[in-house]
Amino acid sequence: MSPDDYRKAVRPKVQGSWNLHKAFNGYDIDFFIMLSSLSGIAGTPSQCNYAAGNTFQDALARHRVNQGLSGAALDLGMVKSMGYLFDHKDQLERLRKQGCHVLDEEDVLTAIESAVTSNPQEQMLLGANGTNLDETLDARFWSIPRRPKSSGANVAVKTASSDLGGALMAAASLQEATQAVLDTLTHKLSDIFMLNPADISPGSSVSDLGVDSLVAVELRNLLALRGGAEISIFDILQSGSLSALAEKAASKSTFIDLALLS
């Protein structure tokens, strides 16, 4: 990579973000949100210039917070329905096969809405689920809370895509957590098949509901991103009932209190 190529990708992120920081410095604004990327944390092969620009935005968010100002960097993973991957389906498929989690436009817009309303501090990670990184061994991830206990900025890190994460963290029993997952699955299936949620029986098997491998992928991504539960496509397709799938996802969720499983 030539110095010119490096600067072309770094300057818009660095100078653009810094100019906005200076322009609004001294004003009492409700939020200051930058669209950053997970590449600023994990790095991206052959794109060190892009990763460097996003790392600057992450640092600028912390700098603003340390000054008592609002500041947040929304670190996005891969987005399938817009941007580069939307125009390069082959790259999208390659990354999927590598185990990377893929976001859709709704996830991004909901995360932005959450950032506006919750005023998070510093960084929000979106789409880190499903990567090949071992966050427990990689020192770069040690400062990231695994399961926030309080409301506010930390909760926004885990519940940026929906209210399911918050419901699971607030659950007082496994049954309550299961119901939260069941409600989310029911709503998702009603959107996919254009059904009234009341017509979707919790006792029906997923195959009876019309779930095929493509829909199972959507449900797997939903449970991983919004519920913190890694469920295989095979387990989804073989579930005896929708309620059984919800219970399995709830029991595997990283959001619920482990004491509920004992």
MISETI-817644 format. One line per field, with one value per residue (C-alpha): residue in one letter; residue number from 1; x, y, z. Coordinates in steps of 0.02 Angstrom, whole numbers, plus 32768, in hexadecimal, padded with zeros to 4 digits. Layout:
residues N
residu	(a/...);
num	(NUM/...);
px	(X/...);
py	(Y/...);
pz	(Z/...);
This chain:
residues 262
residu	(m/s/p/d/d/y/r/k/a/v/r/p/k/v/q/g/s/w/n/l/h/k/a/f/n/g/y/d/i/d/f/f/i/m/l/s/s/l/s/g/i/a/g/t/p/s/q/c/n/y/a/a/g/n/t/f/q/d/a/l/a/r/h/r/v/n/q/g/l/s/g/a/a/l/d/l/g/m/v/k/s/m/g/y/l/f/d/h/k/d/q/l/e/r/l/r/k/q/g/c/h/v/l/d/e/e/d/v/l/t/a/i/e/s/a/v/t/s/n/p/q/e/q/m/l/l/g/a/n/g/t/n/l/d/e/t/l/d/a/r/f/w/s/i/p/r/r/p/k/s/s/g/a/n/v/a/v/k/t/a/s/s/d/l/g/g/a/l/m/a/a/a/s/l/q/e/a/t/q/a/v/l/d/t/l/t/h/k/l/s/d/i/f/m/l/n/p/a/d/i/s/p/g/s/s/v/s/d/l/g/v/d/s/l/v/a/v/e/l/r/n/l/l/a/l/r/g/g/a/e/i/s/i/f/d/i/l/q/s/g/s/l/s/a/l/a/e/k/a/a/s/k/s/t/f/i/d/l/a/l/l/s);
num	(1/2/3/4/5/6/7/8/9/10/11/12/13/14/15/16/17/18/19/20/21/22/23/24/25/26/27/28/29/30/31/32/33/34/35/36/37/38/39/40/41/42/43/44/45/46/47/48/49/50/51/52/53/54/55/56/57/58/59/60/61/62/63/64/65/66/67/68/69/70/71/72/73/74/75/76/77/78/79/80/81/82/83/84/85/86/87/88/89/90/91/92/93/94/95/96/97/98/99/100/101/102/103/104/105/106/107/108/109/110/111/112/113/114/115/116/117/118/119/120/121/122/123/124/125/126/127/128/129/130/131/132/133/134/135/136/137/138/139/140/141/142/143/144/145/146/147/148/149/150/151/152/153/154/155/156/157/158/159/160/161/162/163/164/165/166/167/168/169/170/171/172/173/174/175/176/177/178/179/180/181/182/183/184/185/186/187/188/189/190/191/192/193/194/195/196/197/198/199/200/201/202/203/204/205/206/207/208/209/210/211/212/213/214/215/216/217/218/219/220/221/222/223/224/225/226/227/228/229/230/231/232/233/234/235/236/237/238/239/240/241/242/243/244/245/246/247/248/249/250/251/252/253/254/255/256/257/258/259/260/261/262);
px	(8000/8046/8044/7FC5/7F51/7F62/7F36/7EA1/7E46/7E84/7E68/7DAA/7D96/7E18/7E00/7D45/7D26/7D9E/7D4D/7CA3/7CED/7D34/7C97/7C27/7CA4/7C58/7BA5/7B30/7AFC/7A95/7AFF/7B9B/7BA0/7C23/7C0C/7CAA/7CD3/7D08/7DA3/7DE3/7DE7/7E0C/7E67/7E47/7EC6/7EFF/7E97/7F06/7EDC/7E22/7E41/7EAE/7E28/7DA8/7E20/7E30/7D73/7D6F/7DF6/7D9E/7CFF/7D61/7DB7/7D10/7CCA/7D65/7D42/7C91/7C45/7BD1/7C2E/7C15/7C5D/7BE9/7C5F/7C04/7C2A/7BFB/7B58/7B08/7A80/7AE4/7B94/7C25/7BE5/7B3D/7B98/7C14/7BAE/7C44/7CA1/7C06/7BF8/7CB2/7CA7/7C0C/7C67/7CF1/7C71/7C5E/7BB8/7B5A/7AE8/7A57/7A1D/799B/7A23/7A88/79F5/79BA/7A69/7A71/79C7/7A04/7AA1/7A39/79C1/7A37/7ACF/7B51/7C02/7C91/7C74/7BE4/7C10/7B95/7BAF/7C41/7BDE/7C11/7CC2/7D56/7DA5/7DB7/7D89/7DBA/7E6E/7E87/7EBE/7E6D/7DC2/7DE3/7D98/7CF3/7C6B/7C26/7B7D/7B56/7AF6/7AB7/7A4A/7A8A/7B25/7B67/7AC0/7ABD/7B5A/7AFC/7A4C/7A6D/7A0A/796C/791E/793A/79E5/799E/790D/7983/79F3/795B/790E/78EE/78DC/7905/784C/7847/78E1/7895/77F6/785C/78B4/780F/77BD/7850/784E/7792/77A1/782D/77CD/7730/7795/77E5/7745/76CF/7666/7608/7676/75DD/75D8/7687/7679/770B/76EC/7703/77A5/780C/77F5/7738/774A/77A2/7853/78D2/798F/798B/7911/7977/7A0D/79A7/7971/7A23/7A63/79D4/79F9/7AB4/7AAC/7A17/7A12/7ACA/7AA6/7B05/7A8C/7AB6/7A46/7A33/79F3/7976/7933/7929/78D0/7834/77D8/77F2/77E9/7871/78E0/78C0/78F0/7991/79C0/7999/7A03/7A96/7A88/7B1C/7AA4/7A47/7A82/7ADA/7A85/79E1/7A27/7A55);
py	(8000/80A8/813F/8192/80FB/80FB/81B4/81A7/8133/817F/8238/8236/81D9/823C/82EB/82DB/829F/831D/83AC/837B/836F/841F/8466/8429/8441/84B6/848F/842C/83A6/830C/828F/8280/81DB/81A1/810A/80A6/7FEF/7F51/7F59/7FE0/7F5D/7EB9/7EFB/7ECE/7E7A/7EEE/7F7E/7FC6/8075/805B/8007/8099/8118/80B9/80A6/8164/8176/80FD/8164/8207/81C7/81A1/824A/82A4/823F/8266/831E/830B/8310/8295/8220/8172/8109/8088/7FFA/7F9E/7EF2/7EBA/7EFE/7E98/7F0B/7FA9/7FE4/7F82/7ED3/7EF9/7F15/7E86/7DEA/7D78/7DCF/7DC4/7D09/7CEF/7D49/7CE7/7C43/7C81/7C8B/7D48/7D8E/7DF9/7E8A/7ED0/7F83/7F73/7F44/7FDF/8057/800F/8020/80D6/80F5/80A1/810C/81AA/817F/812C/819E/8113/8135/811A/807A/800B/7F67/7F20/7E7C/7E34/7D93/7D00/7D38/7CC4/7D32/7CE9/7D81/7D2B/7D15/7DB0/7E40/7EBF/7E85/7E7A/7F25/7EFA/7ECB/7E1D/7E37/7EE7/7EE9/7F9D/8003/808E/8096/7FE7/7F97/7FF0/7F90/7EEC/7F21/7F93/7F28/7F09/7EFD/7E41/7E51/7EC3/7E4D/7DBA/7E18/7E4C/7D9E/7D59/7CA5/7C36/7C30/7CED/7CEF/7C67/7CCD/7D64/7CFC/7CAB/7D56/7D8F/7CF1/7CFF/7DB4/7D88/7CF8/7D61/7DE1/7D5E/7CFF/7D95/7D41/7D7F/7D57/7D0B/7C88/7C48/7BBE/7BA9/7AED/7AE1/7A9B/7B13/7AA6/7AB0/7B6C/7B69/7B89/7B50/7B60/7C15/7C49/7BE5/7C51/7CEC/7CA4/7C6F/7D1F/7D6A/7CFD/7D1D/7DD9/7E06/7D77/7D4E/7C96/7C2D/7BAD/7B43/7B3D/7A81/7A9D/7B1D/7AAB/7A16/7A71/7A16/7AB9/7B73/7B79/7AF4/7B5A/7BF3/7B95/7B54/7C03/7C4E/7BCB/7BF0/7CAD/7D0C/7D91/7D32/7D18/7C70/7C52/7C3B/7B9F/7B45);
pz	(8000/7FCD/8042/7FD1/7FDA/8097/80A5/802F/80A7/814A/812A/8113/81B8/8219/81D5/81BC/826D/82B9/8259/829E/834C/833F/82EF/837D/840A/848A/8458/84C7/844A/8476/8416/83AC/834E/82D2/8261/827E/825E/82B8/824B/82BF/8349/82F2/8259/81A4/8132/80A5/80EC/8174/8135/8151/81F9/8231/8208/826E/8300/8300/830B/839F/83F4/83CE/8420/84BE/84B4/84AE/8540/85A7/8586/85C7/8518/84C3/8450/840B/837F/8334/8302/8278/8235/8187/8140/80B5/8075/8050/8030/7FE8/800E/7FBE/7F19/7F31/7F5A/7F40/7FCE/803C/8020/8041/80E8/8118/80FA/816C/81F9/81FB/8234/81B5/81E3/8181/816B/81F6/8272/8246/824D/82F3/833A/8306/8356/83F5/83F4/83E3/846F/84EB/84D6/84E5/851D/84A2/843C/8408/83B3/8336/82DA/833C/835B/82F2/82C8/82DA/835F/840D/8476/8518/84DD/8473/84E3/846E/84AB/8566/8589/8535/85B3/8594/85E7/8626/86C9/86CA/8656/85EA/857D/859E/857A/84D2/84A2/84B0/8481/83EE/8374/83DA/8486/8490/84E1/8567/8586/859B/8614/867A/867B/8729/86EE/865C/8632/8627/85B8/854A/8535/84FD/8479/8444/842C/83C1/8356/8340/8308/828E/8241/8232/81CF/8160/8137/8146/81CB/8262/82FB/834E/82C3/82EE/836F/83E9/83E3/8327/82E3/827D/81E3/81F6/81FD/8154/8190/810F/810F/80D3/815B/81D9/81AE/81D4/827B/82A6/8283/82E8/837F/8375/835E/83C9/8445/845D/8437/83B9/8371/82DA/8241/825E/830F/82CE/8245/82BB/8348/8380/839D/8398/8455/8462/83EF/845B/84F9/84AA/8471/851B/8574/8500/8507/854C/858B/8611/86C3/86CF/8776/8717/86C3/8765);
